[in-house]
Amino acid sequence: MQVDASTTSMARKGRPLMADPPPHRSLEDLCQELEQEARHRIGNSFQAVSALTKARARAVADAPTKAELNELAARVEAFAAAHANLRFQDGRPVMLMKEAIESLVNGLRVQHEIAGESVDLDVAPFDMDPDQGLPLVLILHELSAHSFKCHGAPKICLTADTRDDVARLTIVDLGFHLPKEVSAASGGSLGWDLIRLLVRQAGGSLLRPEGRSDAVEITVPRHRR
């Protein structure tokens, strides 16, 4: 049997013939890698569903059907924006709300080709249980998408903060007045029905600030009760 000269040379110099085994990794490192891998794979799934829905929309000639499919794709992307900001902190999953809201709004800007100055964001950093934060992000998507779709380039003022362990989101659209019948008890369209159901799911409340027909305030407990 012939032995490669470089191999025998390495052996004479005291260097190992095999690569060193990978260093031992802590359980925390392994959990972080698993979390990143799961987030990556689920994010890819969201992107695939959105892309397939958009492709179907392009192939459809019927305008109402095309619009419905594009709205469905946008809702899937809203899920993706929220999911991308899930983290584990102190052994529990949380949703980073400032990052999730900013990601969602930026996606809507791109989708509807809206200038950045059209949306005034004032969002304080805070986190929520995913079961509470996801409905809040989806509610924001429905409200913002309605403004962008129906009014082109409205001036939207959005604030979000947390007090007394309750997240409070207020959206004001200076370009139009919201229908008076919109409330936590009644809908009027698929979007408003979704908002009403999501508010109920999160155990929150939907308010129309007194004297304001262009504003909606949603309050949701940060943690599941």
RAJOFEN-V342079 format. One record per run of one state. SS is the DSSP state (hx for helix, st for strand, lp for the rest). FROM is the first residue (numbers start at 1). TO is the last residue. If there is no record, write none. Layout:
ss=SS from=FROM to=TO
ss=SS from=FROM to=TO
This chain:
ss=lp from=1 to=4
ss=hx from=5 to=12
ss=lp from=13 to=26
ss=hx from=27 to=59
ss=lp from=60 to=62
ss=hx from=63 to=83
ss=lp from=84 to=85
ss=st from=86 to=89
ss=lp from=90 to=91
ss=st from=92 to=96
ss=hx from=97 to=112
ss=lp from=113 to=115
ss=hx from=116 to=118
ss=st from=119 to=123
ss=lp from=124 to=126
ss=st from=127 to=128
ss=lp from=129 to=129
ss=hx from=130 to=151
ss=lp from=152 to=155
ss=st from=156 to=163
ss=lp from=164 to=165
ss=st from=166 to=173
ss=lp from=174 to=189
ss=hx from=190 to=201
ss=lp from=202 to=204
ss=st from=205 to=207
ss=lp from=208 to=214
ss=st from=215 to=221
ss=lp from=222 to=225
